[in-house]
Amino acid sequence: LSPFQVYIIQVSVGNHQWTVKHRYSDFHDLHEKLVSEKKIDKNLLPPKKIIGKNSKSLVEKRQKELEVYLQTLLLKFPVTAPKVLSHFLHFHLYVS
């Protein structure tokens, strides 16, 4: 196991589908920006876990939670996603 976990998340917008790869710390940084700039609920992001953070079951559970987190954000911004979210999801590479 590596010292940190990279989560591979499937993103779907309209007919477009792609994957993004981020560490939990990337999600945390995104969340902090959205909380301060867009008043997103602080509790929306799954909590950081220290003990057993690389166990297979925890990684799979957190991956699902992070997917739900991103889906929730996309529902909150149905027309135009905030720049920080668009960049995080690599919209500039996939959606024209």
Secondary structure as UniProt FT lines:
FT   STRAND          6..13
FT   TURN            14..15
FT   STRAND          16..23
FT   HELIX           24..38
FT   HELIX           42..44
FT   TURN            51..54
FT   HELIX           56..76
FT   HELIX           83..88
FT   TURN            89..90
FT   HELIX           91..94
//
